[in-house]
Amino acid sequence: MMKKTLIIFTVVLSILWTASAFAEFKEGLWEITTQVEMKGMPQSMPPTTFRQCITKNEAVPQNKDKSYECKTVNQKISGNTVSYTVECKGKEGAMQTSGTTTYTDKSMNGESTTTFKMKGQPEMKMANKIKGKYIGVCPK
């Protein structure tokens, strides 16, 4: 009897934890700021701010660059944290970004690493810090 009660308690607790964590992932319009840091650069690059509709199907923060065709090749949502890998190809070369972003009710924080492979250049790596705030529902 005690074992059965413990199993039921564990199942109910895990369902409640998963539901509450998933509820923190808020779909809608987010304002996202990224700060890029490159090793060996004397000055840091200025932050970039953009707005994006975040949904469970498109939960990866991405500033769309028209000179690159990007595709999310891996996305995993665990509670309120999204882990991802994005691959981009363009005329100048290719890049791959892998990272995680954690969402709360009104904010997000994350980190990612981007590897650039440009034609005729050595491979470059950049570290990205991501933060954002929930703005509201997505425009139609």
C-alpha positions as CSV (number, residue, x, y, z in Angstrom):
1,M,0.0,0.0,0.0
2,M,2.8,2.4,0.9
3,K,4.6,1.6,-2.3
4,K,1.5,2.3,-4.4
5,T,0.9,5.6,-2.7
6,L,4.5,6.6,-3.3
7,I,4.2,5.8,-7.0
8,I,1.0,7.8,-7.4
9,F,2.5,10.7,-5.5
10,T,5.6,10.6,-7.7
11,V,3.5,10.5,-10.9
12,V,1.3,13.4,-9.8
13,L,4.2,15.5,-8.7
14,S,6.0,15.0,-12.0
15,I,2.9,15.9,-14.0
16,L,2.4,19.1,-11.9
17,W,6.1,20.1,-12.2
18,T,6.0,19.5,-16.0
19,A,2.7,21.5,-16.4
20,S,4.0,24.4,-14.3
21,A,7.3,24.5,-16.1
22,F,5.7,24.4,-19.5
23,A,3.2,27.1,-18.5
24,E,6.2,29.4,-18.0
25,F,7.0,29.1,-21.8
26,K,4.9,32.0,-23.0
27,E,4.1,32.2,-26.7
28,G,3.9,35.7,-28.2
29,L,5.9,38.6,-29.3
30,W,9.3,39.0,-27.6
31,E,11.9,41.7,-27.8
32,I,15.3,40.0,-27.9
33,T,18.7,41.5,-27.4
34,T,21.9,39.6,-28.3
35,Q,25.4,40.5,-27.2
36,V,28.2,38.9,-29.3
37,E,31.7,38.3,-27.8
38,M,34.6,37.3,-30.0
39,K,37.9,36.1,-28.5
40,G,40.8,38.2,-29.6
41,M,38.7,41.3,-30.5
42,P,39.7,44.4,-28.5
43,Q,36.2,45.8,-28.5
44,S,32.9,44.1,-28.1
45,M,30.3,44.4,-30.8
46,P,27.3,46.5,-30.1
47,P,24.2,44.6,-28.9
48,T,21.5,43.8,-31.5
49,T,17.8,44.1,-30.6
50,F,14.9,42.6,-32.6
51,R,11.4,41.4,-32.2
52,Q,10.2,37.9,-32.9
53,C,7.0,35.8,-32.4
54,I,8.0,32.9,-30.3
55,T,5.9,29.7,-30.4
56,K,6.4,26.2,-29.3
57,N,7.0,25.3,-33.0
58,E,9.4,28.2,-33.5
59,A,11.0,28.7,-30.0
60,V,14.5,29.6,-31.1
61,P,15.5,33.3,-31.0
62,Q,16.8,34.3,-34.5
63,N,17.5,37.6,-36.0
64,K,16.6,36.9,-39.6
65,D,19.5,37.9,-41.9
66,K,18.3,38.0,-45.5
67,S,21.7,37.1,-46.8
68,Y,21.6,33.6,-45.1
69,E,19.1,30.8,-45.4
70,C,18.8,29.3,-41.9
71,K,17.1,26.2,-40.7
72,T,16.6,24.9,-37.2
73,V,18.0,21.3,-37.4
74,N,17.5,20.4,-33.7
75,Q,15.1,21.8,-31.1
76,K,14.2,20.3,-27.8
77,I,11.9,21.9,-25.2
78,S,12.4,20.7,-21.7
79,G,10.1,22.6,-19.3
80,N,10.8,26.2,-20.0
81,T,14.2,25.7,-21.6
82,V,14.8,25.3,-25.3
83,S,18.0,23.7,-26.6
84,Y,18.7,24.1,-30.3
85,T,21.0,24.0,-33.3
86,V,20.6,26.3,-36.3
87,E,22.5,25.9,-39.5
88,C,22.8,28.8,-42.0
89,K,24.2,29.0,-45.5
90,G,24.9,32.0,-47.7
91,K,27.1,33.2,-50.5
92,E,29.9,34.1,-48.1
93,G,29.9,30.7,-46.2
94,A,28.1,28.8,-43.5
95,M,27.5,29.1,-39.8
96,Q,26.1,26.9,-37.1
97,T,24.7,28.1,-33.8
98,S,24.0,25.9,-30.8
99,G,22.6,27.1,-27.5
100,T,19.9,27.1,-24.8
101,T,17.3,29.7,-23.9
102,T,15.3,29.6,-20.7
103,Y,11.9,31.4,-20.6
104,T,10.0,32.7,-17.6
105,D,6.6,34.4,-17.6
106,K,7.9,37.7,-18.9
107,S,11.7,37.3,-19.6
108,M,14.2,35.0,-21.3
109,N,17.9,34.4,-20.9
110,G,20.3,32.3,-22.9
111,E,23.6,31.6,-24.3
112,S,24.8,30.2,-27.6
113,T,28.0,29.6,-29.6
114,T,28.3,30.4,-33.3
115,T,30.9,28.9,-35.6
116,F,31.5,30.7,-38.9
117,K,33.2,29.0,-41.9
118,M,33.7,31.8,-44.4
119,K,35.3,31.2,-47.8
120,G,39.0,31.9,-47.7
121,Q,39.0,32.7,-44.0
122,P,39.9,30.7,-40.9
123,E,37.0,29.4,-38.8
124,M,35.7,31.9,-36.2
125,K,33.8,31.3,-33.0
126,M,31.6,33.7,-31.2
127,A,29.8,33.5,-27.8
128,N,26.3,35.0,-27.7
129,K,24.4,36.2,-24.6
130,I,20.7,36.4,-25.1
131,K,18.1,38.2,-23.1
132,G,14.5,39.2,-23.8
133,K,11.2,40.4,-22.5
134,Y,7.7,39.5,-23.4
135,I,5.8,42.2,-25.3
136,G,2.4,40.7,-25.9
137,V,0.5,38.7,-28.5
138,C,1.9,38.3,-32.0
139,P,0.5,40.6,-34.6
140,K,-1.6,38.9,-37.3
